[in-house]
Amino acid sequence: MFRQVLRLKKRQTIVLWLLVIVFVLPMILFFHAGTVSQSAGPGGAAGELFGHKISWEVFQEEYRFLQLSLRAQVGDIPEGLEGFLQQQTWERLMLTEEARRTQRVNNEDVAGSLRRQPQFQQNGRFVSELYFQYVRALGHTPQTFEARLRDELGIQKLIEQVRTQVQISEEELRRAYSESHEPVNDAEFAHDREAFREAVLARMQDEQLAVWMESLRARARLKSFVEPPAPSSP
């Protein structure tokens, strides 16, 4: 069982990686997508999630945000990845909707996150004027900025809630260790225990997250009206 856990399917790994790179981005990238030149969309609805229409503007904003996030991490995005980015955009929107429904992010959570951002600090202390200057420079209001931050914090809470549902007992840990270390040397096991436990637990939690994402997709009942990109000519 544990050997299977330690070999996530390629598709699941890619999905989880994309989720992670968005979550670990510094907040300074949250609204830079708004500074990218915006192309006109077809208007109307881009699709439906959970039985509700999603506007083209909302879809495009999330798509541009994901584009920017990937560029910040990996540089130029390979040609032909547009369809995959569209899929990930819908999954981000699914997570946002689910987090809004199930997670509570209060004003103190938002304020605490803002206070911890180094770009809003001087000598280790939060300076509100730096925050307001930053938001104004991006052409946004504190309300829109904090709404986005609230959604991001909600998604983080949601993902963490799913991951922490998975735990591993001492018996399961030793059994997993024995699958790759035969015979088990008690001294080596004691030395490797914590690092091995963290690695196995992280993989199990990733597997749980991938399974949970499949159930979320089923519940979301996505209907995308966005045309997939045309294949490039050879």
Secondary structure as UniProt FT lines:
FT   HELIX           2..5
FT   HELIX           10..24
FT   HELIX           27..29
FT   TURN            30..31
FT   HELIX           32..35
FT   STRAND          45..49
FT   TURN            50..51
FT   STRAND          52..55
FT   HELIX           56..74
FT   TURN            79..80
FT   HELIX           82..102
FT   HELIX           107..116
FT   HELIX           118..120
FT   STRAND          121..122
FT   TURN            123..124
FT   STRAND          125..126
FT   HELIX           128..137
FT   TURN            138..139
FT   HELIX           142..163
FT   TURN            164..165
FT   HELIX           170..180
FT   HELIX           186..220
FT   STRAND          223..224
//
